[in-house]
Amino acid sequence: MFKLISIEGKIEIPPFLFHQDKTTSARIILSEDYEGVITREYGFIIAVVDVISVSSGQIIPGNANTFHEVKFTILTFKPTVSEIVEGNVVEIVDFGAFIRLGPLDGLVHVSQICDDYISYEQVGNRFIGKETGKILEVNDTIRAKVIAVSLGGGRSGKLGLSMRSPFLGKEEWISEDIEDFYEEKKTKGAKKDIAEEKSS
């Protein structure tokens, strides 16, 4: 999800930055060009972490800028399908919940909140499960699975999330799933012991 990636590229340094060290000038230009941008290759670029090298500048007649080859490191956030993520519910609307996952928000559609019939309660601005009584509200911390990633160019991207599978959702939902898992395992073990006793 979060990665450090080294990139090589070219930049132009304008005259108003000539008074600074070229590494500092390069960092200013790279930050403006890369930070906050979403690409298919790298995902969401959070920050330019380090400028590794800046070549000597080339001057082109008729252009006041100097041209440099640079090598630098970026910190990116690129979610992948089936990845498990954790975040906080930042907004609830009638069709789903928006989850803050670091620099991007993902949407858990109402059909993907849990394996139950879910109703939206406008007064309390929350979702409630009809059979399970599970409640999802703003500020809840959740665990979800990424089911769709659409990272276009520019500064927008979409993430689809699901909490329907066991061991996903709010912490108390996960605890219940763990208890159910061990209870089922115990029951299966007891049934196996009885079957072995009968056969012997």
N, C-alpha and C positions, 0 to 999 in steps of 0.2 A: 504494500500500500504506500508507505513513505519510502522514498529512495533518494540516494545521492547519485547524481549522474554527471560525468564529465563531458563537456561539449567543446568542439572547436568551431570557430566562426570568424566573421569579419565585422569590424565596427568602424565608424567614422567619429573622430574626436573634433568638435568644433573649436574655433579659436578662443572662445571665452573660458575653455577648460585647460588651455595650454599652461597656465601658471601652476597647475597642480602636477603631482607625480602621475605618469601615464597609467599606472595601475589603478589609482584612485579615480581618475577620469573614466577609465574603462568600466569600473564598477558602477559609476553613476549611469553611464549609457546603457549598460547591460541590465541594470535594475529597471530602468524605464521601459526597455524593450521586452523583457521577459517576465517580470514579476506580475502575478495575477492573471496571466494568460493561460488558456486551456488549449492543449494540442492533442491530436489523436495519438501521437508517438509518446509523449511524456506525461500526459494527463494535466493536472493543475499544477502550474509552476508556482511554488510558494515563495522562494527566495533565491537570489544569487548568493551562494554561501562563500565562495572563494574565487579570486581571479588568479589562476595558476601562472599564466605567462601572457605578455603583450609584446608583439614584435615591434621593431623600429618602424616608425611611420613612413608612409609613402605620400608624396605630394603629387597631385595631378594638376597641371596647368588649368587655370580658370576656376578652381575649387579651393576655397579657403581651408577646408577640413583636411585632417591627416587621416590616412587609411591604415588600419592595423589588423593583423591576424591575432586572435585571442584564443586562449584555452581557459575554461572556467568550469566551476562546479555549481549545479543547481540542486535544490531540494524540491522534490515533486511528490504529489499525492495522486496515485493512479489506482483506483479500485478495479478489481477483476470480478467477473461473474463467479458465483459460488463462494466468494470470500466472506468470512464472518467479520462483522464490524460492530463497534459499540459507539453509542452516541446519546444525545439528549433530545427529547421531544421539545421543539421550539415553537411549533404551531399546530393547531388542530382545526381542520375544516371538515365539512360534511362528507367529503370523498376520501379523506385519509389524514395521516399525520406526517409532518415534516420533521426529519431527524437531522440534527447538526452533527456532521462527521468531520471535524477539523475544518478545512477550508471550504468544503462543499456541503450542501444539504441533500438528503435523499428523501424520497416519498415512499411511505408504507401505505399502499392503497387500502381502503376499508376491507376489501376482500382478503387481504394478506395479513391482517392484524393477529388473528388467532383462528384456530379450527373450531369456530362457534359462530352463531348468528350474532352479528355486532350491530348495535344501534347507536346513533349519534345523539347525544343529549346536548341540545343547544344552550340551555340555561347554565349547566355546569361546564360547558365546552369540553366534553370528554366522550370517550367511547365506552360502552358497557356490553359485555358478553351476556347473552340471554340465558344460556345453560350454566356457564362457568362462573358468572358474576365478575369476570376479569374487568378491571378498569384501567384505561389508558388516559393520562392527563399530561398537560404541559409540564415540563421540568422532570418528567420521569426519565430515568436512565434505562436504556434498552440494549439488547443484543439482537442483531438481525443478519440475514443473509442477503448479499447483493444478487439480484436476479436480472437486472438490466443496466447496462452502462451505455450512455450516449454522450460522448465527449466530442463536440464539434470544435471548430476554431473560434478564436476570440476569447470572450469572458463568460461563456455560458456552457453548462453541461447538465445532464439529467442522470439521476441514479434511481433505479427502482429497487425497493427492499421488501423482504418478506420475513414475518415472524411466525408463520403457520407451523413450521416443523417443531418437534420436541427440542427442548433445551435452548429455545430462543424466546425473546420477549423481555419482560421485566424480571428483576432478580427473584422475586417471589414465585413467578411462573416457572422459572428454571428450577428453583428449589423443589417445587411440587413435582415437576417432571422427574427429578432425580429420585425423590422418595417413591414415586410410582414405579420407576425402573427397578429399584431394589426390592420393593414389595412384590412385584411380578416375578423377579428372579427367585425370591424366597418361596413363593407359591409354586413355581415350576420345580424347584429343588425338592420341596415337600412331596409333590405329586410323583416325582421320579423315585423318591425313597419308598413311597407306598407301593408303587408299581414293582419295584425290585423285591420288596418284602413278599408281595403276593406271588411273584414268579418263583421265589426260592422255597 
